[in-house]
Amino acid sequence: MADTIAETVDLLYTIDQEKLDTNQLIALGTALATLAQAERLEQINERLRTIQQLLTTMTHRAAVEGVR
């Protein structure tokens, strides 16, 4: 997903803003803000995956130690 976000941001930054009317500028700003939010959500999701992996590892270790 991050590649798609980065590619889309790159594409949006290639737009010549001087040629846009007010409504198009607003739409461009909204698109950039939405992409920034999506990128932040992806970062949060990655951190949650890391936490889940840590908890899973701890649970497995506790189960193995409980068996001994």
N, CA, C and O atoms as CSV, one atom per row, in Angstrom:
chain,resi,resn,atom,element,x,y,z
A,1,MET,N,N,0.828,-1.204,0.000
A,1,MET,CA,C,0.000,0.000,0.000
A,1,MET,C,C,0.869,1.264,0.000
A,1,MET,O,O,0.532,2.258,-0.643
A,2,ALA,N,N,1.976,1.214,0.719
A,2,ALA,CA,C,2.824,2.408,0.815
A,2,ALA,C,C,3.341,2.841,-0.546
A,2,ALA,O,O,3.439,4.036,-0.824
A,3,ASP,N,N,3.677,1.866,-1.404
A,3,ASP,CA,C,4.134,2.220,-2.745
A,3,ASP,C,C,3.050,2.968,-3.505
A,3,ASP,O,O,3.331,3.949,-4.194
A,4,THR,N,N,1.813,2.504,-3.378
A,4,THR,CA,C,0.694,3.145,-4.065
A,4,THR,C,C,0.505,4.570,-3.564
A,4,THR,O,O,0.275,5.484,-4.356
A,5,ILE,N,N,0.601,4.759,-2.264
A,5,ILE,CA,C,0.459,6.093,-1.686
A,5,ILE,C,C,1.570,6.997,-2.207
A,5,ILE,O,O,1.309,8.118,-2.642
A,6,ALA,N,N,2.801,6.514,-2.164
A,6,ALA,CA,C,3.942,7.317,-2.608
A,6,ALA,C,C,3.823,7.670,-4.083
A,6,ALA,O,O,4.093,8.802,-4.485
A,7,GLU,N,N,3.417,6.694,-4.885
A,7,GLU,CA,C,3.261,6.954,-6.315
A,7,GLU,C,C,2.164,7.981,-6.575
A,7,GLU,O,O,2.303,8.839,-7.447
A,8,THR,N,N,1.088,7.892,-5.824
A,8,THR,CA,C,-0.019,8.834,-6.004
A,8,THR,C,C,0.394,10.239,-5.578
A,8,THR,O,O,0.056,11.216,-6.246
A,9,VAL,N,N,1.119,10.343,-4.478
A,9,VAL,CA,C,1.601,11.646,-4.020
A,9,VAL,C,C,2.542,12.245,-5.065
A,9,VAL,O,O,2.454,13.430,-5.387
A,10,ASP,N,N,3.435,11.420,-5.587
A,10,ASP,CA,C,4.349,11.903,-6.636
A,10,ASP,C,C,3.563,12.426,-7.832
A,10,ASP,O,O,3.887,13.475,-8.389
A,11,LEU,N,N,2.546,11.699,-8.215
A,11,LEU,CA,C,1.711,12.109,-9.345
A,11,LEU,C,C,1.009,13.435,-9.057
A,11,LEU,O,O,0.966,14.322,-9.910
A,12,LEU,N,N,0.460,13.562,-7.849
A,12,LEU,CA,C,-0.239,14.803,-7.501
A,12,LEU,C,C,0.708,16.001,-7.478
A,12,LEU,O,O,0.313,17.113,-7.829
A,13,TYR,N,N,1.951,15.776,-7.067
A,13,TYR,CA,C,2.902,16.885,-7.017
A,13,TYR,C,C,3.385,17.307,-8.408
A,13,TYR,O,O,3.985,18.371,-8.554
A,14,THR,N,N,3.130,16.489,-9.423
A,14,THR,CA,C,3.516,16.871,-10.780
A,14,THR,C,C,2.476,17.779,-11.435
A,14,THR,O,O,2.709,18.315,-12.519
A,15,ILE,N,N,1.335,17.950,-10.781
A,15,ILE,CA,C,0.273,18.792,-11.337
A,15,ILE,C,C,0.696,20.254,-11.254
A,15,ILE,O,O,1.166,20.710,-10.211
A,16,ASP,N,N,0.533,20.976,-12.335
A,16,ASP,CA,C,0.850,22.403,-12.378
A,16,ASP,C,C,-0.293,23.176,-11.726
A,16,ASP,O,O,-1.331,23.409,-12.344
A,17,GLN,N,N,-0.091,23.564,-10.488
A,17,GLN,CA,C,-1.140,24.228,-9.713
A,17,GLN,C,C,-1.516,25.594,-10.269
A,17,GLN,O,O,-2.616,26.088,-10.021
A,18,GLU,N,N,-0.621,26.194,-11.006
A,18,GLU,CA,C,-0.876,27.513,-11.597
A,18,GLU,C,C,-2.030,27.462,-12.609
A,18,GLU,O,O,-2.694,28.468,-12.858
A,19,LYS,N,N,-2.256,26.280,-13.184
A,19,LYS,CA,C,-3.289,26.141,-14.209
A,19,LYS,C,C,-4.632,25.674,-13.649
A,19,LYS,O,O,-5.589,25.496,-14.402
A,20,LEU,N,N,-4.706,25.476,-12.343
A,20,LEU,CA,C,-5.938,24.975,-11.733
A,20,LEU,C,C,-6.843,26.124,-11.291
A,20,LEU,O,O,-6.375,27.183,-10.875
A,21,ASP,N,N,-8.145,25.885,-11.391
A,21,ASP,CA,C,-9.076,26.881,-10.852
A,21,ASP,C,C,-9.270,26.600,-9.358
A,21,ASP,O,O,-8.719,25.635,-8.829
A,22,THR,N,N,-10.038,27.429,-8.695
A,22,THR,CA,C,-10.205,27.318,-7.246
A,22,THR,C,C,-10.747,25.963,-6.825
A,22,THR,O,O,-10.234,25.364,-5.880
A,23,ASN,N,N,-11.768,25.470,-7.503
A,23,ASN,CA,C,-12.342,24.171,-7.150
A,23,ASN,C,C,-11.339,23.034,-7.338
A,23,ASN,O,O,-11.306,22.093,-6.545
A,24,GLN,N,N,-10.535,23.120,-8.371
A,24,GLN,CA,C,-9.521,22.097,-8.605
A,24,GLN,C,C,-8.425,22.151,-7.548
A,24,GLN,O,O,-7.908,21.113,-7.135
A,25,LEU,N,N,-8.069,23.357,-7.109
A,25,LEU,CA,C,-7.081,23.498,-6.037
A,25,LEU,C,C,-7.599,22.906,-4.735
A,25,LEU,O,O,-6.856,22.258,-3.999
A,26,ILE,N,N,-8.878,23.132,-4.458
A,26,ILE,CA,C,-9.492,22.556,-3.252
A,26,ILE,C,C,-9.487,21.031,-3.345
A,26,ILE,O,O,-9.176,20.346,-2.371
A,27,ALA,N,N,-9.831,20.504,-4.514
A,27,ALA,CA,C,-9.843,19.054,-4.710
A,27,ALA,C,C,-8.438,18.471,-4.553
A,27,ALA,O,O,-8.270,17.400,-3.969
A,28,LEU,N,N,-7.443,19.167,-5.068
A,28,LEU,CA,C,-6.058,18.713,-4.942
A,28,LEU,C,C,-5.635,18.710,-3.474
A,28,LEU,O,O,-5.019,17.752,-3.006
A,29,GLY,N,N,-5.958,19.759,-2.761
A,29,GLY,CA,C,-5.630,19.825,-1.330
A,29,GLY,C,C,-6.309,18.718,-0.545
A,29,GLY,O,O,-5.708,18.120,0.347
A,30,THR,N,N,-7.554,18.448,-0.877
A,30,THR,CA,C,-8.295,17.368,-0.215
A,30,THR,C,C,-7.653,16.018,-0.516
A,30,THR,O,O,-7.525,15.178,0.375
A,31,ALA,N,N,-7.250,15.807,-1.763
A,31,ALA,CA,C,-6.601,14.548,-2.146
A,31,ALA,C,C,-5.288,14.361,-1.386
A,31,ALA,O,O,-4.994,13.264,-0.910
A,32,LEU,N,N,-4.511,15.419,-1.273
A,32,LEU,CA,C,-3.237,15.331,-0.551
A,32,LEU,C,C,-3.463,15.042,0.931
A,32,LEU,O,O,-2.741,14.246,1.530
A,33,ALA,N,N,-4.461,15.686,1.514
A,33,ALA,CA,C,-4.771,15.451,2.930
A,33,ALA,C,C,-5.249,14.019,3.155
A,33,ALA,O,O,-4.881,13.386,4.145
A,34,THR,N,N,-6.059,13.516,2.247
A,34,THR,CA,C,-6.556,12.144,2.357
A,34,THR,C,C,-5.414,11.142,2.245
A,34,THR,O,O,-5.374,10.156,2.981
A,35,LEU,N,N,-4.491,11.394,1.329
A,35,LEU,CA,C,-3.334,10.506,1.193
A,35,LEU,C,C,-2.435,10.550,2.427
A,35,LEU,O,O,-1.892,9.524,2.837
A,36,ALA,N,N,-2.279,11.717,3.011
A,36,ALA,CA,C,-1.469,11.835,4.234
A,36,ALA,C,C,-2.117,11.029,5.356
A,36,ALA,O,O,-1.427,10.362,6.127
A,37,GLN,N,N,-3.426,11.094,5.442
A,37,GLN,CA,C,-4.143,10.320,6.460
A,37,GLN,C,C,-3.973,8.818,6.204
A,37,GLN,O,O,-3.759,8.054,7.145
A,38,ALA,N,N,-4.065,8.396,4.964
A,38,ALA,CA,C,-3.898,6.981,4.627
A,38,ALA,C,C,-2.488,6.500,4.992
A,38,ALA,O,O,-2.312,5.385,5.482
A,39,GLU,N,N,-1.505,7.342,4.750
A,39,GLU,CA,C,-0.127,6.987,5.091
A,39,GLU,C,C,0.021,6.829,6.599
A,39,GLU,O,O,0.687,5.904,7.063
A,40,ARG,N,N,-0.585,7.711,7.355
A,40,ARG,CA,C,-0.521,7.637,8.823
A,40,ARG,C,C,-1.214,6.377,9.325
A,40,ARG,O,O,-0.722,5.711,10.237
A,41,LEU,N,N,-2.359,6.051,8.728
A,41,LEU,CA,C,-3.064,4.833,9.122
A,41,LEU,C,C,-2.238,3.594,8.816
A,41,LEU,O,O,-2.263,2.630,9.580
A,42,GLU,N,N,-1.515,3.607,7.720
A,42,GLU,CA,C,-0.640,2.483,7.374
A,42,GLU,C,C,0.476,2.341,8.403
A,42,GLU,O,O,0.843,1.224,8.768
A,43,GLN,N,N,1.022,3.468,8.875
A,43,GLN,CA,C,2.064,3.422,9.902
A,43,GLN,C,C,1.510,2.839,11.202
A,43,GLN,O,O,2.164,2.023,11.851
A,44,ILE,N,N,0.313,3.258,11.573
A,44,ILE,CA,C,-0.332,2.734,12.783
A,44,ILE,C,C,-0.579,1.240,12.636
A,44,ILE,O,O,-0.344,0.475,13.571
A,45,ASN,N,N,-1.048,0.826,11.474
A,45,ASN,CA,C,-1.309,-0.585,11.221
A,45,ASN,C,C,-0.031,-1.409,11.357
A,45,ASN,O,O,-0.053,-2.505,11.918
A,46,GLU,N,N,1.066,-0.891,10.851
A,46,GLU,CA,C,2.347,-1.600,10.952
A,46,GLU,C,C,2.776,-1.742,12.411
A,46,GLU,O,O,3.284,-2.793,12.805
A,47,ARG,N,N,2.583,-0.719,13.200
A,47,ARG,CA,C,2.934,-0.795,14.628
A,47,ARG,C,C,2.056,-1.812,15.346
A,47,ARG,O,O,2.528,-2.554,16.209
A,48,LEU,N,N,0.779,-1.841,14.984
A,48,LEU,CA,C,-0.116,-2.827,15.596
A,48,LEU,C,C,0.291,-4.254,15.225
A,48,LEU,O,O,0.192,-5.156,16.056
A,49,ARG,N,N,0.747,-4.469,13.991
A,49,ARG,CA,C,1.236,-5.794,13.586
A,49,ARG,C,C,2.444,-6.200,14.427
A,49,ARG,O,O,2.562,-7.353,14.841
A,50,THR,N,N,3.334,-5.248,14.673
A,50,THR,CA,C,4.520,-5.532,15.485
A,50,THR,C,C,4.115,-5.911,16.909
A,50,THR,O,O,4.655,-6.858,17.481
A,51,ILE,N,N,3.172,-5.178,17.472
A,51,ILE,CA,C,2.688,-5.475,18.825
A,51,ILE,C,C,2.031,-6.852,18.865
A,51,ILE,O,O,2.236,-7.615,19.808
A,52,GLN,N,N,1.248,-7.164,17.846
A,52,GLN,CA,C,0.596,-8.474,17.786
A,52,GLN,C,C,1.630,-9.594,17.729
A,52,GLN,O,O,1.474,-10.616,18.398
A,53,GLN,N,N,2.687,-9.411,16.935
A,53,GLN,CA,C,3.734,-10.425,16.853
A,53,GLN,C,C,4.425,-10.610,18.194
A,53,GLN,O,O,4.721,-11.737,18.592
A,54,LEU,N,N,4.682,-9.515,18.889
A,54,LEU,CA,C,5.310,-9.578,20.199
A,54,LEU,C,C,4.428,-10.332,21.185
A,54,LEU,O,O,4.904,-11.201,21.916
A,55,LEU,N,N,3.146,-9.997,21.202
A,55,LEU,CA,C,2.221,-10.671,22.120
A,55,LEU,C,C,2.089,-12.162,21.799
A,55,LEU,O,O,2.008,-12.992,22.705
A,56,THR,N,N,2.068,-12.489,20.529
A,56,THR,CA,C,1.983,-13.893,20.124
A,56,THR,C,C,3.223,-14.658,20.586
A,56,THR,O,O,3.116,-15.770,21.103
A,57,THR,N,N,4.395,-14.057,20.398
A,57,THR,CA,C,5.635,-14.690,20.836
A,57,THR,C,C,5.638,-14.887,22.345
A,57,THR,O,O,6.029,-15.947,22.834
A,58,MET,N,N,5.207,-13.876,23.081
A,58,MET,CA,C,5.162,-13.980,24.544
A,58,MET,C,C,4.184,-15.069,24.985
A,58,MET,O,O,4.459,-15.808,25.930
A,59,THR,N,N,3.057,-15.166,24.308
A,59,THR,CA,C,2.048,-16.175,24.649
A,59,THR,C,C,2.595,-17.577,24.407
A,59,THR,O,O,2.405,-18.474,25.228
A,60,HIS,N,N,3.273,-17.760,23.278
A,60,HIS,CA,C,3.861,-19.061,22.970
A,60,HIS,C,C,4.940,-19.435,23.994
A,60,HIS,O,O,5.006,-20.576,24.450
A,61,ARG,N,N,5.763,-18.479,24.340
A,61,ARG,CA,C,6.816,-18.755,25.331
A,61,ARG,C,C,6.206,-19.121,26.677
A,61,ARG,O,O,6.664,-20.053,27.337
A,62,ALA,N,N,5.178,-18.390,27.080
A,62,ALA,CA,C,4.528,-18.677,28.362
A,62,ALA,C,C,3.895,-20.069,28.335
A,62,ALA,O,O,3.927,-20.782,29.338
A,63,ALA,N,N,3.325,-20.456,27.204
A,63,ALA,CA,C,2.708,-21.781,27.091
A,63,ALA,C,C,3.770,-22.876,27.157
A,63,ALA,O,O,3.551,-23.905,27.796
A,64,VAL,N,N,4.911,-22.671,26.510
A,64,VAL,CA,C,5.993,-23.660,26.522
A,64,VAL,C,C,6.577,-23.773,27.935
A,64,VAL,O,O,6.837,-24.879,28.410
A,65,GLU,N,N,6.780,-22.658,28.594
A,65,GLU,CA,C,7.333,-22.678,29.947
A,65,GLU,C,C,6.343,-23.293,30.922
A,65,GLU,O,O,6.752,-23.920,31.899
A,66,GLY,N,N,5.056,-23.127,30.678
A,66,GLY,CA,C,4.034,-23.728,31.541
A,66,GLY,C,C,3.972,-25.238,31.410
A,66,GLY,O,O,3.565,-25.929,32.344
A,67,VAL,N,N,4.374,-25.754,30.258
A,67,VAL,CA,C,4.362,-27.191,30.013
A,67,VAL,C,C,5.506,-27.873,30.743
A,67,VAL,O,O,5.380,-29.024,31.161
A,68,ARG,N,N,6.610,-27.178,30.897
A,68,ARG,CA,C,7.810,-27.771,31.520
A,68,ARG,C,C,7.576,-28.060,32.939
A,68,ARG,O,O,8.469,-28.559,33.623
